[in-house]
């Protein structure tokens, strides 16, 4: 009994770690899409450099197309494109923008006022991690401790409810943790390319 319980705990930990790693490394683009994005980025950036009279609407749409969203200010995107590893910086910024913002005074990405304190960020990350483990454990518990749940009349429904309800919250906390980590990574690598790409 103790051995099977220990085995269930180990299986649960492995499952939670596997899901966390898989979500963090989630591939976002296919090979063909990356090729298409390369061609567009190359043409657009050449247009900006060579055509100083390019209409501001075309410039705005071009930056939005590179980012894949129009929810970010063009001034933020111009800065991100000027950084080393701009593609990763743009993706990290889009993901972490609930925590970070572009400060036009210092001309850098910074944490929003609530998250500027590193001690508070550590507390938030630990909280998200603990909540992920708690809700993730609850989501998979009926599958791992099926032998101890024989008193339940319809175990299949219980499994499904636990997986969907607690799994949803587990993924939410995991995703929030990843956003914070990606925001910190972005702030740590704000090294600019020279020459940078600007648009007046």
Secondary structure, DSSP 8 states (H G I E B T S, - for coil): -HHHHHHHHHHHHHHHHHHHHHHHT-----HHHHHHHHHHHHHHHHHHHH-TT--HHHHHHHHHHHHT-SSS-HHHHHHHHTBTTHHHHHHHHHHHTTTEEEETTTTEEEE-GGG--HHHHHHHHHHHHHHHHHHHHHHHHHHHSGGG-TT-S-HHHHHHHHHHHHHHHHHHHHHHHHHHHHHHHHHHT--B-SS-----
